[in-house]
């Protein structure tokens, strides 16, 4: 059954690609149907690494893969983002030869919700946890539930690399008896002293006293301490300091590192990747050589020349208010007059509930700013977005609704808006926007 499972996976994956599909999931589905234990029978490489969290796992995985590959490791990773069991099974089986994974490193972006079931099929050597925040509530319930799923998935023999700025993530270390590496950010221009709205974690996981914060980075993520001394962020093994997001550089343990984009989130994923690769024995110099390579850009970043105006596309993550807020922070902090395009057709690509409660958790109020010329709403839920934005105090004269994207968007942006354009839309609308720009002969800068 093992050999049949392997052959079936490879054939089905190839056929799927020949038919114009991605082919990254279906092969694993049939392989596991034929032999549910197929993954347990494959000999894994020395390093089997998982990267998980509510956000940032994809960018972290991309950068880690790049660092390891540039340093001579043969890396197999799920570059297409298929991060649940069937997708990971396809990845592993399609790269297996004679019962052995043909790589030095198996690197996997892993869906946090289904980690427990996935890790019944193979063991990790290392696990990076980027953050645990409110994300896709119909699917993930609440952050404490996700924390419990990850906690139950992690065996003591796993080397845990965690973002200690997140108290929910740091809580994973309480009962972990294996190796532990922590990373975090120093205070910077994005840090705030006062408590932010929509905090997902406020209490000590041990004594349940309210945590005291020196500062917040965003949401519940920052520098905290339990007043009884039971729990704290404390000193970290890898500290990002002297952070200058605007100029695009940070220092990690006194080593200057360039950022691939001017987002606070990029500080976190670069620090996470740096921490993991250091634990694997890659030298500071060899890591920095790759992170400072100007050719590396995360998949969230797209810049176009729109008739002499900059158009920057930010791929927002629906149902994750903190991820979305970082995109809004970036837009507001950019210099000059700006037009903002917002919208989506579906809350999620995974289920059909279309719960819209998450848009009320996002601080759209910060767009009530004199540098914002217009807010252009697109997509199936533009009227729901309009209702939400109507509570922000933003003048109605600044809001434009697009009924027909193909015929109205380009002329509206050219004739009725000013300044640089920033679109913060989900993946479905980003594809449409790029197609419209392509028709106009506009491509990436």
Beta strands, then each sheet from edge to edge (+ up, - down):
strand 1: 47-52
strand 2: 75-77
strand 3: 96-97
strand 4: 100-101
strand 5: 105-109
strand 6: 126-129
strand 7: 159-163
strand 8: 180-185
strand 9: 211-218
strand 10: 221-226
strand 11: 238-244
strand 12: 249-252
strand 13: 255-258
strand 14: 301-306
strand 15: 309-315
strand 16: 338-343
strand 17: 372-378
strand 18: 399-401
strand 19: 420-425
sheet 1: 2+ 5+ 1+ 6+ 7+ 8+ 11+ 12- 13+
sheet 2: 3+ 4-
sheet 3: 9+ 10-
sheet 4: 14+ 15- 19- 16- 17- 18-
end
